[in-house]
Amino acid sequence: MTCGDGGGVGGSTLRPGRMAVGRRFRGAVWLLALLFLVACHPRPELGPTPGVGTAAAPERDRIVLLHDSDTHFHDNHRAQVRAFVESVRGAGVPVFLLSAGDFLVRHEAGWPEGEGIDGYQRMGRTMLERMGELGYDVATPGNHDIYPVGSPAGELLLTRELLESAPFPLIAANLRVETALLPPFPPYHLLETAGGRTVAVLGLATVNFDPPEGLEMLDPEEVVASHLALAQAHDALVLLSHLGIRPDLDLAIRFPEVDAILGGHTHTLLPEAVQVNGVLVAHPGGQDHRAPDAEAAALMGVVVLEFEGDELVEQCGWVLAIGPDGPLPSGRFTGSGLGWEAPVPAC
């Protein structure tokens, strides 16, 4: 297997189509795919400027999806993150901000020292305030976000109260909630541009703890299969997943109808998003939920969807680390400022 010129974004030849891969073989498939794609997938360059003797490329509409995951009570560099997000929103393209979950911390080891459950509530409110200030459009709850913190009898509905105060929709198509400990979660959310394009975002959550009665995690593949009509009804279908990198790669292999998967849970950092079966898989990494680091850079993923007419023709993505001086230098950004190097990022 070698890196080639054909195939998906960045020239990867690994586009296996709709593969009939048995579950017992998928572990090897996703691992080989990930290693190959990370090694072979180069950073996409900014689109060329038409000049003398160069035919102008067809006009493309672009949508930018900013996304993070597993922030875990890290309210780091808020002013710099806000300045970055605002600069992207001022770049002349529709921009949406999404979270793949785990903005809370479920266990006391990750709460402010000595504060106990009061620290959980305080930091939970701080994170939701941060997300409201930055203008998140939608989030999928992670396992830390849906763990019912409170008394065993359930008379303290602390987690539910926090989630219900979120200033953005929380979606999870694969959670069946029939308990007062948590709010209900709609399966998906529509992002709509001023020009009328719509992106359907389907939420997928993880329950990796002994769930209370009335909370059930449904099979993600069955759930995605039952929502594929969204791909036909809208300009793009995006999975906002807190399942982890391996399940996300499995879903990409199984469902080429999906356009992109924005993932989290395993804290996997893919500096460049990878194409698997024509599906863009993007993971922005995460923060430590047991030892909060107030100096850690904030990680932000950037995904660009490019359209020609009614067709989605290209997707790409990458991750930036945002510190006290703003985003670190990247091929997409200036080394000293927060703005794009070009008016619109191109794949």
PyMOL commands that set and color helices and strands:
alter all, ss='L'
color gray80, all
select helices_A, chain A and resi 9-11+23-40+78-89+108-110+117-134+143-146+158-164+220-225+229-233+245-254
alter helices_A, ss='H'
color red, helices_A
select strands_A, chain A and resi 61-68+95-99+138-139+175-177+188-192+198-204+215-217+236-241+260-263+274-276+279-282+298-308+311-323+326-327
alter strands_A, ss='S'
color yellow, strands_A
deselect
rebuild
show_as cartoon
